[in-house]
Amino acid sequence: MLNTNNMIGNKIAEARKKINISQAELAQRLFISSQAVGKWERGESMPDITTFNRLAEILGVDLNYFSESFQSKTTEVAPVELLVKRSAELPSGKQEKKLSWDMSNGNWVDADFSGLKNLHEKFGSSNMQRCKFIGSELSGLLLKSNNVDSCDFSGSDISSSHIQNSSLVNNIFKNSSLREAEFSGSHIKGCDFSDADFTGAVFKSCAFEKNTVANAVWNRTSFIGTAIADMVFDGTLEDCYFENSAFTRVTFQHATLINTFFKCNTFFKKKSLKGLRFIDCQADRLTYEFLKSGKADLTGITLLTA
């Protein structure tokens, strides 16, 4: 007679083979090693309860499937598009239940989630590649330990969101609202933020590199302990804050800087603000003095007249 570990291991292997994925593919979706999946299927160990929930979602089975008395069968998981459609088809006069998706710990590739709503804190530890979130309502979103690559968030509301310890590479955020958003410990590279609104946004201990920010709105935006490289800023920056950040090949072009703070700590003292270049820019007296104190090259800046 099989013990519990062996019984569960056999069920995992059976369901995995039924949806035609390898141990390595299953492990990738669970963010664990393929060796761990192998141990489950051989009955040498067993998933914890949190992993069981995610495992059931991936394999398309009910949690009861893993119990000894359950007859082996899988259940289809309705696609997001179908569930949204069903919600929209509720009879008139009947109160519509507000949907709240939990897309955490997912592996989302080449999916179109345009118009998505109500995620909030339920999108952490996910891998997203080449997905569309065009025109989505994602305010208050929590992205924690996510890998987001080549996705399109054009025209989305991502205001008051928290992006923590995540990798954002080659994504599109054109015309998006990032008002009061907070980025911390994240790597943001090669993204298109054209016409995005960064009012009140905060970047802490981030890498912000090779991003396009043409016509972006910079008002009360803070960069703290952030490495900024290969960037061109234009337009008006007002009440912005650059503290203890490193600048490498950063250009302000046709920009107006008003009441904008620049400060380098001892760690970046050798570089100071020498990684900055100004082309056809204007600055008020206060901003000019901050830049001067940091030994920035002020060529290309003219003082605004009162």
N, C-alpha and C positions, 0 to 999 in steps of 0.2 A: 504493500500500500504506500502511495506517495505521501511524503510529509508536506506540510503547508508550503514551505519554500519551493519545493519541486513542483507542486501543483500550480502555484502562481507563476513560476518560471515557464512552465509549459503553456499556460494561458497567454502570457506575454508574447512568447515566440509564435504561437498560433495566430494571434491577432495581428502581429507585425507582418507575418508572411502573407496574411490575407489581404493587407493593403499594399503589399509588394514594396516594402522598404527594408533596407539593410539595418544591421545593428548600429553601424556608424551613422546612418541618416537619423535613426531614432535618437541616438545619443546627442547629435547636433541640435535637434529640436528641443531637447531637454537641458542643453547646456551642461552635459556631463561627458565622461569619457566612454568610449565604446567598450572598454574593459568592464565598466560597471554594468552595462546592459548584458554583457556576456555572463557575468556572475549571477545576475538575476535569473537568466534563462537556464543556467546550470543548477540553480537552487542553492547557490553558495551564499547569497545574501538576498535582501528584499528591499524594495523602495520604501521611503517614509511616506506618511499620509499625504503630505503636500505634493510629493512627486506622483503619488497614485492619482490624484485629481488631474494633474496635467497629462499623465500617461493615458488616462481614460479618454481625454479630449482628443489626443493625437491619434489613438487607435480606433476612435469612433465607437467606443463601448460604454456601457453603464458601469458604474463602480461595482455593482453587484456581480458583474462578470467575473471579478477576481475571487468571489466566494466559492466555496467548495460545492454548494448545492445549486449553483446557477447553471442552467443549460447554456452551453456556448452559443452565443449569437452576437452579432454586431448590430449597432444602430446607426443609421445615417445621420450625419450632422448637417443640419440645414445651412446652406451658404448664407453669408451676411446679406447679400442682395435680396434673397427670398424672404428672410425675416423682416427686413425693412419694408418690403412690399406688403407683407401680411399686416404689419402695423398700420400702414397707410390705408388699408382697405377695411378698417373697422367701420361698422354701421354708423351712420350719422346720428348724433345725439348721444352716442355711447362714449363715455370718457376714455380717451386714449391713454394707455399706460406709457409712461415715459421710459424709453429704453436706456439701459446703462450697460454698455459692453465692457467685458473684462478681456483685454487683448494682451495682458501681461504674459511674459514667458513664451511668446509666440515666435514663429519663423514665417514672416510674411514676405513673399517674393512675387513681383509682377502682378500685384493685386490693385484694383481700383476701388478705393474707399472714399472717393470724392463725396462731399456733403456729410461726412460722418459727424456725429454729435455725441455729447455726454460721456466722453471718456474719463476726463478728470484724472484721478490717480491710478487708472487701470491700464497703463501702457508701459510698465517697467520691464527691464531685462529682456527686451525683444530684439530680434534681428529683422530689419526692414530693408529690402533692396528693390529698387525700381518700382516703388508703389506710388499711387496717386492719392493725394489728400486735398485736391483742389476745392477751394470754397468750403472747407470744413470749419466747424465751430469747435475749437479745441482750447478755449480759454480755461485757465486753471489746470492745465495738463501737467502731470508729473512724468517726465522721462528720466528714468534712473538706470544707469548701466545699460544703455541702449546702443546698438549699432545701426545708424541710419545712413544709407548709402544710395545716392542717385534717386531720391524720392522728390515728388513735386507737391509743395504746400502752397502754391500760388493762390493769392486771394483768401488765405485762411486767417482766422482769428486765433492767435496763439498767445494772447495777452495774459498777463499774470501767471504764466506757466513757469515751471522749474525744470531746467535741464541739467541733470547732475551726472558727473562721471560718465559722460556719453561721447560717442564719436559721431560727428555729423560731417559727412564728406560728400561733395559734389551734389548737394541738394538745391532745390529751387524754392525760394521764399519771396518771389516777386509780389509786390503789393500786399504783403502780409502785415498784420498787426502784431508786433512783439512788445507792445506797451507794458511796462512794469514786469517784463519777463526777467528771470534770473538764470544765468548760465554759470555753473560752478564746476571746476575740475574737468572741463570738457575740451575736446579737440574739434575745432570748427575750421574746416579747410575746403577751399574750392567751391563754396556755396554762392548762389546768386541772391543777394538781398536787395536788388534794385527796387526803389520806391517803397521799401519797407519802413515801418514806423517803429523806431527804437526809443520812443519817449519813456523815460524812467527805467529803462532796462539796465541791468547790472551784469558785468562780466567779472568773475572772480577766479583767479588761478587757472585761466584758460589759455589755450593756444588759438589765436585768431589769425589765420594765414590764407593768403591768396583768394580772399573773398571779394566779390563784386558788390559795391555798396552805392552805386550811382543813384543820386537823388533820394537817398535815404534820409529819414528825419532823425536828427540827433538833438534831443532836448532832455536835460537832466540825465544823460546817459553816463554810466560809470564803468571805467576799466581799472580793476584793482589787481595787481600782481599778475597781469596778463601779458603774454608774449604776442606782440602784433607784428606781422611780417608781410612784405610784398602786397601792400594795400594802398589804395588811392581814395582819400576822403574828399568830397566836394560839398557844396551847399553851405548851410549855416549850422554851426555847432554852438549851442547856447546852454550855459550852465552845466557844461559837461565836466568830467572828472577823470584824469589820468594819473593814477598814483602807483608808484613802484612797478611800473610796466616797462617792458623792454621793447624798443622799436628797431626794426631791421628793414631797411628799404621801404619806409612808409612816407607817402607823399600827400600833402594837402594841396589841392589844386583848385583854383577859382573858389576858394572857401572863405567864409567869414567866421571868425572865432570870437565869441563874446562871453566874457565871464567864465572862461574855461581854464581849469586848474591842471597844472603839470607839476609832478614832483617825483624825484627818483630817490630811492633809499641807498644805503651803502653798498648793497649787493650789486646794483646796476650803476654804481657811481662812475666807473671807468667809461661806460658807454654814454651815460647821461642821456641827453636828447639828441645826440649827434646822428642817430639813425633817421632823423626827420628831415624832410625837404619841403620847402614851400614855394609854390609857383602861383604868382598873381593872387596872393591872399591878402586879407585885411584882418586886423585884430584890434580889440580895444586895449587901452593902456594896461589894465590889470593882467590880461592874458599875455600881453607882450612881455611884461616883467617876469611872469612865471617862466616863460620860454627863455628869456635872457639869463635868469638865474640858473637854469639847467644847462647852460652853454649850448643852446640850440643855434643853428645857423639861421639868422633872421633875414637873410637875403630872400627876397620874394615876398616880404610882408610890409605892408604900409599901415600906418596907424589910422584908426577910424577917428574922425573928428567929432567932437561933442556936438 
